[in-house]
Amino acid sequence: GDVRIISLDKRAKKEVELTYSIKSSLGSPATIFNASKKTNFKYEIKGINAVDVAIINLIETETKLLDRIKKIHELGGIVSFDSVVSNALDYNLRMIDSNLPTYLGNTLLYSYENNNKDLKEIFIKANQFSDKKLGYKKLGDFLDGTSFGFIPSIKWDGIRTVNGGLLIIKDDGEVVILDLTYFKESVLKYMINESKLDSPSSTRFRMLEVYKENGKFFFTLNLQVRYKK
Protein backbone atom coordinates (compact mmCIF):
# COMPACT_ATOMS: atom_id res chain seq x y z
CA GLY A 1 0.00 0.00 0.00
CA ASP A 2 1.18 3.50 -0.89
CA VAL A 3 -1.07 5.38 1.51
CA ARG A 4 -3.05 4.56 4.66
CA ILE A 5 -6.35 6.22 5.52
CA ILE A 6 -8.38 5.99 8.71
CA SER A 7 -12.02 5.75 7.65
CA LEU A 8 -15.12 6.07 9.81
CA ASP A 9 -17.33 3.17 8.74
CA LYS A 10 -20.86 4.27 9.60
CA ARG A 11 -22.28 0.84 8.85
CA ALA A 12 -19.92 -0.97 11.23
CA LYS A 13 -19.80 2.06 13.57
CA LYS A 14 -16.01 1.90 13.90
CA GLU A 15 -12.82 3.34 12.49
CA VAL A 16 -11.13 1.20 9.85
CA GLU A 17 -7.57 1.53 8.54
CA LEU A 18 -7.56 1.22 4.75
CA THR A 19 -4.54 0.98 2.45
CA TYR A 20 -4.59 2.18 -1.14
CA SER A 21 -2.32 1.77 -4.14
CA ILE A 22 -1.63 5.04 -5.97
CA LYS A 23 -1.55 5.02 -9.77
CA SER A 24 -0.73 8.19 -11.69
CA SER A 25 -1.68 8.81 -15.32
CA LEU A 26 0.19 12.11 -15.41
CA GLY A 27 2.50 11.92 -18.43
CA SER A 28 1.61 8.36 -19.43
CA PRO A 29 -0.90 5.69 -18.37
CA ALA A 30 -0.05 3.96 -15.10
CA THR A 31 1.42 0.47 -15.01
CA ILE A 32 -0.41 -2.40 -13.35
CA PHE A 33 2.36 -4.99 -13.65
CA ASN A 34 5.85 -3.52 -13.93
CA ALA A 35 8.54 -5.02 -16.15
CA SER A 36 11.73 -6.24 -14.48
CA LYS A 37 14.26 -9.04 -14.76
CA LYS A 38 11.81 -11.10 -12.70
CA THR A 39 8.98 -10.89 -15.25
CA ASN A 40 10.52 -12.85 -18.14
CA PHE A 41 8.59 -15.68 -19.80
CA LYS A 42 10.55 -18.39 -21.63
CA TYR A 43 9.55 -20.01 -24.94
CA GLU A 44 10.91 -23.01 -26.84
CA ILE A 45 11.25 -23.05 -30.63
CA LYS A 46 11.13 -26.36 -32.49
CA GLY A 47 11.84 -26.88 -36.18
CA ILE A 48 14.76 -24.45 -36.66
CA ASN A 49 18.55 -24.82 -36.81
CA ALA A 50 21.64 -22.75 -35.98
CA VAL A 51 21.60 -21.03 -39.39
CA ASP A 52 17.99 -19.99 -38.82
CA VAL A 53 18.91 -18.61 -35.39
CA ALA A 54 21.59 -16.39 -36.92
CA ILE A 55 19.09 -15.04 -39.46
CA ILE A 56 16.51 -14.32 -36.75
CA ASN A 57 18.94 -12.59 -34.40
CA LEU A 58 20.24 -10.32 -37.16
CA ILE A 59 16.85 -8.65 -37.57
CA GLU A 60 17.14 -5.09 -36.16
CA THR A 61 14.15 -3.27 -37.65
CA GLU A 62 11.99 -0.69 -35.87
CA THR A 63 9.46 -3.48 -35.31
CA LYS A 64 12.14 -6.00 -34.39
CA LEU A 65 10.07 -8.19 -32.07
CA LEU A 66 7.17 -8.55 -34.48
CA ASP A 67 9.53 -9.19 -37.38
CA ARG A 68 11.54 -11.81 -35.50
CA ILE A 69 8.39 -13.71 -34.53
CA LYS A 70 7.24 -13.55 -38.14
CA LYS A 71 10.61 -14.83 -39.39
CA ILE A 72 10.55 -17.73 -36.93
CA HIS A 73 7.24 -18.88 -38.39
CA GLU A 74 8.44 -18.29 -41.97
CA LEU A 75 11.39 -20.58 -41.29
CA GLY A 76 9.07 -23.31 -40.05
CA GLY A 77 9.59 -22.71 -36.35
CA ILE A 78 6.95 -23.81 -33.87
CA VAL A 79 6.85 -21.74 -30.67
CA SER A 80 5.39 -22.86 -27.36
CA PHE A 81 5.42 -21.50 -23.82
CA ASP A 82 8.05 -23.19 -21.65
CA SER A 83 8.16 -21.55 -18.21
CA VAL A 84 8.21 -18.43 -16.07
CA VAL A 85 11.89 -17.67 -15.48
CA SER A 86 11.51 -16.35 -11.92
CA ASN A 87 10.62 -19.01 -9.36
CA ALA A 88 9.03 -16.36 -7.13
CA LEU A 89 6.75 -15.05 -9.88
CA ASP A 90 5.84 -18.58 -10.95
CA TYR A 91 4.92 -19.36 -7.35
CA ASN A 92 2.81 -16.21 -7.01
CA LEU A 93 0.90 -16.87 -10.21
CA ARG A 94 0.24 -20.48 -9.18
CA MET A 95 -1.00 -19.19 -5.83
CA ILE A 96 -3.82 -17.59 -7.83
CA ASP A 97 -4.34 -20.43 -10.33
CA SER A 98 -2.11 -23.39 -11.18
CA ASN A 99 -2.58 -22.71 -14.90
CA LEU A 100 -2.03 -18.94 -14.73
CA PRO A 101 1.66 -19.06 -15.82
CA THR A 102 0.58 -20.85 -19.00
CA TYR A 103 -2.39 -18.54 -19.57
CA LEU A 104 -0.18 -15.44 -19.33
CA GLY A 105 2.62 -17.05 -21.34
CA ASN A 106 0.21 -17.88 -24.16
CA THR A 107 -1.27 -14.37 -24.02
CA LEU A 108 2.10 -12.64 -24.21
CA LEU A 109 3.18 -14.71 -27.21
CA TYR A 110 -0.16 -14.19 -28.96
CA SER A 111 0.16 -10.42 -28.56
CA TYR A 112 3.37 -10.37 -30.61
CA GLU A 113 2.22 -12.94 -33.14
CA ASN A 114 -0.92 -10.90 -33.85
CA ASN A 115 0.26 -7.37 -32.97
CA ASN A 116 -2.58 -6.93 -30.49
CA LYS A 117 -2.16 -5.49 -26.97
CA ASP A 118 -5.78 -5.50 -25.73
CA LEU A 119 -5.42 -7.78 -22.71
CA LYS A 120 -9.11 -8.59 -22.30
CA GLU A 121 -9.43 -9.69 -25.92
CA ILE A 122 -6.20 -11.62 -26.35
CA PHE A 123 -6.36 -13.42 -22.99
CA ILE A 124 -9.52 -15.17 -24.23
CA LYS A 125 -8.23 -15.84 -27.75
CA ALA A 126 -4.76 -17.02 -26.78
CA ASN A 127 -6.13 -19.61 -24.36
CA GLN A 128 -9.21 -20.56 -26.39
CA PHE A 129 -11.66 -20.12 -23.54
CA SER A 130 -15.03 -21.32 -24.80
CA ASP A 131 -16.60 -19.75 -21.72
CA LYS A 132 -15.60 -16.06 -21.67
CA LYS A 133 -16.87 -15.62 -18.11
CA LEU A 134 -14.39 -18.25 -16.96
CA GLY A 135 -11.57 -16.50 -18.83
CA TYR A 136 -12.45 -13.07 -17.44
CA LYS A 137 -12.53 -14.55 -13.92
CA LYS A 138 -8.97 -15.86 -14.36
CA LEU A 139 -7.80 -12.52 -15.77
CA GLY A 140 -9.54 -10.58 -13.01
CA ASP A 141 -7.90 -12.75 -10.35
CA PHE A 142 -4.48 -11.98 -11.85
CA LEU A 143 -5.10 -8.23 -11.98
CA ASP A 144 -6.47 -8.33 -8.43
CA GLY A 145 -3.41 -10.22 -7.19
CA THR A 146 -0.81 -8.05 -8.89
CA SER A 147 -2.59 -4.80 -8.00
CA PHE A 148 -3.37 -5.53 -4.36
CA GLY A 149 -1.29 -8.52 -3.32
CA PHE A 150 2.10 -9.53 -4.66
CA ILE A 151 5.24 -8.21 -6.27
CA PRO A 152 7.08 -10.49 -8.74
CA SER A 153 10.36 -10.78 -6.83
CA ILE A 154 9.02 -12.05 -3.48
CA LYS A 155 7.02 -15.21 -2.77
CA TRP A 156 3.47 -14.28 -1.79
CA ASP A 157 1.29 -15.75 0.94
CA GLY A 158 -1.93 -15.06 -0.96
CA ILE A 159 -3.06 -12.26 1.37
CA ARG A 160 -3.81 -8.77 0.07
CA THR A 161 -1.41 -6.03 1.13
CA VAL A 162 -3.90 -3.41 -0.08
CA ASN A 163 -7.46 -3.54 1.24
CA GLY A 164 -8.89 -0.17 0.27
CA GLY A 165 -8.47 -0.04 -3.48
CA LEU A 166 -6.88 2.32 -5.98
CA LEU A 167 -6.25 6.05 -5.92
CA ILE A 168 -5.91 7.09 -9.56
CA ILE A 169 -4.51 10.49 -10.47
CA LYS A 170 -5.89 11.32 -13.91
CA ASP A 171 -3.99 13.28 -16.54
CA ASP A 172 -6.01 16.41 -15.66
CA GLY A 173 -5.03 16.14 -11.98
CA GLU A 174 -8.38 14.79 -10.78
CA VAL A 175 -8.11 12.06 -8.13
CA VAL A 176 -10.49 9.10 -8.40
CA ILE A 177 -10.97 6.36 -5.79
CA LEU A 178 -11.75 2.83 -6.95
CA ASP A 179 -13.04 1.30 -3.73
CA LEU A 180 -12.58 -2.41 -2.97
CA THR A 181 -14.58 -2.37 0.23
CA TYR A 182 -18.00 -1.81 -1.32
CA PHE A 183 -17.40 -2.00 -5.07
CA LYS A 184 -14.93 -4.85 -5.64
CA GLU A 185 -16.67 -6.21 -8.74
CA SER A 186 -16.75 -2.74 -10.34
CA VAL A 187 -13.03 -2.30 -9.65
CA LEU A 188 -12.18 -5.65 -11.24
CA LYS A 189 -14.41 -4.93 -14.22
CA TYR A 190 -12.65 -1.60 -14.70
CA MET A 191 -9.21 -3.21 -14.59
CA ILE A 192 -10.18 -5.95 -17.04
CA ASN A 193 -11.69 -3.51 -19.53
CA GLU A 194 -8.98 -0.84 -19.24
CA SER A 195 -5.77 -2.91 -19.24
CA LYS A 196 -3.38 -3.63 -22.09
CA LEU A 197 -0.01 -5.28 -22.60
CA ASP A 198 2.93 -2.95 -23.02
CA SER A 199 6.33 -3.55 -24.66
CA PRO A 200 9.27 -2.83 -22.34
CA SER A 201 12.78 -2.31 -23.72
CA SER A 202 13.74 -5.26 -25.91
CA THR A 203 17.43 -4.39 -25.46
CA ARG A 204 17.31 -4.11 -21.69
CA PHE A 205 15.48 -7.40 -21.27
CA ARG A 206 17.06 -9.13 -24.30
CA MET A 207 13.66 -10.11 -25.64
CA LEU A 208 13.48 -12.47 -28.59
CA GLU A 209 17.22 -13.12 -28.71
CA VAL A 210 17.21 -16.78 -29.66
CA TYR A 211 19.73 -18.92 -27.76
CA LYS A 212 20.63 -22.58 -27.41
CA GLU A 213 20.35 -24.45 -24.13
CA ASN A 214 20.76 -28.20 -23.64
CA GLY A 215 20.38 -28.75 -27.38
CA LYS A 216 17.15 -26.75 -27.64
CA PHE A 217 16.38 -23.22 -28.86
CA PHE A 218 14.67 -20.66 -26.64
CA PHE A 219 13.87 -16.96 -26.30
CA THR A 220 12.21 -14.80 -23.66
CA LEU A 221 9.50 -12.14 -23.65
CA ASN A 222 8.91 -9.71 -20.80
CA LEU A 223 5.47 -9.12 -19.34
CA GLN A 224 4.29 -5.59 -18.59
CA VAL A 225 0.66 -4.52 -18.12
CA ARG A 226 -0.53 -0.91 -18.26
CA TYR A 227 -3.81 0.97 -18.15
CA LYS A 228 -5.05 2.12 -21.55
CA LYS A 229 -5.46 5.69 -20.36
C-alpha positions as CSV (number, residue, x, y, z in Angstrom):
1,G,0.0,0.0,0.0
2,D,1.2,3.5,-0.9
3,V,-1.1,5.4,1.5
4,R,-3.0,4.6,4.7
5,I,-6.3,6.2,5.5
6,I,-8.4,6.0,8.7
7,S,-12.0,5.8,7.6
8,L,-15.1,6.1,9.8
9,D,-17.3,3.2,8.7
10,K,-20.9,4.3,9.6
11,R,-22.3,0.8,8.9
12,A,-19.9,-1.0,11.2
13,K,-19.8,2.1,13.6
14,K,-16.0,1.9,13.9
15,E,-12.8,3.3,12.5
16,V,-11.1,1.2,9.8
17,E,-7.6,1.5,8.5
18,L,-7.6,1.2,4.7
19,T,-4.5,1.0,2.5
20,Y,-4.6,2.2,-1.1
21,S,-2.3,1.8,-4.1
22,I,-1.6,5.0,-6.0
23,K,-1.5,5.0,-9.8
24,S,-0.7,8.2,-11.7
25,S,-1.7,8.8,-15.3
26,L,0.2,12.1,-15.4
27,G,2.5,11.9,-18.4
28,S,1.6,8.4,-19.4
29,P,-0.9,5.7,-18.4
30,A,-0.1,4.0,-15.1
31,T,1.4,0.5,-15.0
32,I,-0.4,-2.4,-13.3
33,F,2.4,-5.0,-13.6
34,N,5.9,-3.5,-13.9
35,A,8.5,-5.0,-16.2
36,S,11.7,-6.2,-14.5
37,K,14.3,-9.0,-14.8
38,K,11.8,-11.1,-12.7
39,T,9.0,-10.9,-15.3
40,N,10.5,-12.9,-18.1
41,F,8.6,-15.7,-19.8
42,K,10.5,-18.4,-21.6
43,Y,9.6,-20.0,-24.9
44,E,10.9,-23.0,-26.8
45,I,11.3,-23.0,-30.6
46,K,11.1,-26.4,-32.5
47,G,11.8,-26.9,-36.2
48,I,14.8,-24.5,-36.7
49,N,18.5,-24.8,-36.8
50,A,21.6,-22.8,-36.0
51,V,21.6,-21.0,-39.4
52,D,18.0,-20.0,-38.8
53,V,18.9,-18.6,-35.4
54,A,21.6,-16.4,-36.9
55,I,19.1,-15.0,-39.5
56,I,16.5,-14.3,-36.7
57,N,18.9,-12.6,-34.4
58,L,20.2,-10.3,-37.2
59,I,16.8,-8.6,-37.6
60,E,17.1,-5.1,-36.2
61,T,14.2,-3.3,-37.7
62,E,12.0,-0.7,-35.9
63,T,9.5,-3.5,-35.3
64,K,12.1,-6.0,-34.4
65,L,10.1,-8.2,-32.1
66,L,7.2,-8.5,-34.5
67,D,9.5,-9.2,-37.4
68,R,11.5,-11.8,-35.5
69,I,8.4,-13.7,-34.5
70,K,7.2,-13.6,-38.1
71,K,10.6,-14.8,-39.4
72,I,10.5,-17.7,-36.9
73,H,7.2,-18.9,-38.4
74,E,8.4,-18.3,-42.0
75,L,11.4,-20.6,-41.3
76,G,9.1,-23.3,-40.0
77,G,9.6,-22.7,-36.4
78,I,6.9,-23.8,-33.9
79,V,6.9,-21.7,-30.7
80,S,5.4,-22.9,-27.4
81,F,5.4,-21.5,-23.8
82,D,8.1,-23.2,-21.7
83,S,8.2,-21.6,-18.2
84,V,8.2,-18.4,-16.1
85,V,11.9,-17.7,-15.5
86,S,11.5,-16.4,-11.9
87,N,10.6,-19.0,-9.4
88,A,9.0,-16.4,-7.1
89,L,6.7,-15.1,-9.9
90,D,5.8,-18.6,-11.0
91,Y,4.9,-19.4,-7.3
92,N,2.8,-16.2,-7.0
93,L,0.9,-16.9,-10.2
94,R,0.2,-20.5,-9.2
95,M,-1.0,-19.2,-5.8
96,I,-3.8,-17.6,-7.8
97,D,-4.3,-20.4,-10.3
98,S,-2.1,-23.4,-11.2
99,N,-2.6,-22.7,-14.9
100,L,-2.0,-18.9,-14.7
101,P,1.7,-19.1,-15.8
102,T,0.6,-20.8,-19.0
103,Y,-2.4,-18.5,-19.6
104,L,-0.2,-15.4,-19.3
105,G,2.6,-17.0,-21.3
106,N,0.2,-17.9,-24.2
107,T,-1.3,-14.4,-24.0
108,L,2.1,-12.6,-24.2
109,L,3.2,-14.7,-27.2
110,Y,-0.2,-14.2,-29.0
111,S,0.2,-10.4,-28.6
112,Y,3.4,-10.4,-30.6
113,E,2.2,-12.9,-33.1
114,N,-0.9,-10.9,-33.8
115,N,0.3,-7.4,-33.0
116,N,-2.6,-6.9,-30.5
117,K,-2.2,-5.5,-27.0
118,D,-5.8,-5.5,-25.7
119,L,-5.4,-7.8,-22.7
120,K,-9.1,-8.6,-22.3
121,E,-9.4,-9.7,-25.9
122,I,-6.2,-11.6,-26.3
123,F,-6.4,-13.4,-23.0
124,I,-9.5,-15.2,-24.2
125,K,-8.2,-15.8,-27.7
126,A,-4.8,-17.0,-26.8
127,N,-6.1,-19.6,-24.4
128,Q,-9.2,-20.6,-26.4
129,F,-11.7,-20.1,-23.5
130,S,-15.0,-21.3,-24.8
131,D,-16.6,-19.7,-21.7
132,K,-15.6,-16.1,-21.7
133,K,-16.9,-15.6,-18.1
134,L,-14.4,-18.3,-17.0
135,G,-11.6,-16.5,-18.8
136,Y,-12.5,-13.1,-17.4
137,K,-12.5,-14.6,-13.9
138,K,-9.0,-15.9,-14.4
139,L,-7.8,-12.5,-15.8
140,G,-9.5,-10.6,-13.0
141,D,-7.9,-12.8,-10.3
142,F,-4.5,-12.0,-11.8
143,L,-5.1,-8.2,-12.0
144,D,-6.5,-8.3,-8.4
145,G,-3.4,-10.2,-7.2
146,T,-0.8,-8.0,-8.9
147,S,-2.6,-4.8,-8.0
148,F,-3.4,-5.5,-4.4
149,G,-1.3,-8.5,-3.3
150,F,2.1,-9.5,-4.7
151,I,5.2,-8.2,-6.3
152,P,7.1,-10.5,-8.7
153,S,10.4,-10.8,-6.8
154,I,9.0,-12.1,-3.5
155,K,7.0,-15.2,-2.8
156,W,3.5,-14.3,-1.8
157,D,1.3,-15.8,0.9
158,G,-1.9,-15.1,-1.0
159,I,-3.1,-12.3,1.4
160,R,-3.8,-8.8,0.1
161,T,-1.4,-6.0,1.1
162,V,-3.9,-3.4,-0.1
163,N,-7.5,-3.5,1.2
164,G,-8.9,-0.2,0.3
165,G,-8.5,0.0,-3.5
166,L,-6.9,2.3,-6.0
167,L,-6.3,6.1,-5.9
168,I,-5.9,7.1,-9.6
169,I,-4.5,10.5,-10.5
170,K,-5.9,11.3,-13.9
171,D,-4.0,13.3,-16.5
172,D,-6.0,16.4,-15.7
173,G,-5.0,16.1,-12.0
174,E,-8.4,14.8,-10.8
175,V,-8.1,12.1,-8.1
176,V,-10.5,9.1,-8.4
177,I,-11.0,6.4,-5.8
178,L,-11.7,2.8,-6.9
179,D,-13.0,1.3,-3.7
180,L,-12.6,-2.4,-3.0
181,T,-14.6,-2.4,0.2
182,Y,-18.0,-1.8,-1.3
183,F,-17.4,-2.0,-5.1
184,K,-14.9,-4.9,-5.6
185,E,-16.7,-6.2,-8.7
186,S,-16.8,-2.7,-10.3
187,V,-13.0,-2.3,-9.6
188,L,-12.2,-5.7,-11.2
189,K,-14.4,-4.9,-14.2
190,Y,-12.6,-1.6,-14.7
191,M,-9.2,-3.2,-14.6
192,I,-10.2,-5.9,-17.0
193,N,-11.7,-3.5,-19.5
194,E,-9.0,-0.8,-19.2
195,S,-5.8,-2.9,-19.2
196,K,-3.4,-3.6,-22.1
197,L,0.0,-5.3,-22.6
198,D,2.9,-3.0,-23.0
199,S,6.3,-3.5,-24.7
200,P,9.3,-2.8,-22.3
201,S,12.8,-2.3,-23.7
202,S,13.7,-5.3,-25.9
203,T,17.4,-4.4,-25.5
204,R,17.3,-4.1,-21.7
205,F,15.5,-7.4,-21.3
206,R,17.1,-9.1,-24.3
207,M,13.7,-10.1,-25.6
208,L,13.5,-12.5,-28.6
209,E,17.2,-13.1,-28.7
210,V,17.2,-16.8,-29.7
211,Y,19.7,-18.9,-27.8
212,K,20.6,-22.6,-27.4
213,E,20.4,-24.4,-24.1
214,N,20.8,-28.2,-23.6
215,G,20.4,-28.7,-27.4
216,K,17.2,-26.8,-27.6
217,F,16.4,-23.2,-28.9
218,F,14.7,-20.7,-26.6
219,F,13.9,-17.0,-26.3
220,T,12.2,-14.8,-23.7
221,L,9.5,-12.1,-23.7
222,N,8.9,-9.7,-20.8
223,L,5.5,-9.1,-19.3
224,Q,4.3,-5.6,-18.6
225,V,0.7,-4.5,-18.1
226,R,-0.5,-0.9,-18.3
227,Y,-3.8,1.0,-18.1
228,K,-5.1,2.1,-21.6
229,K,-5.5,5.7,-20.4
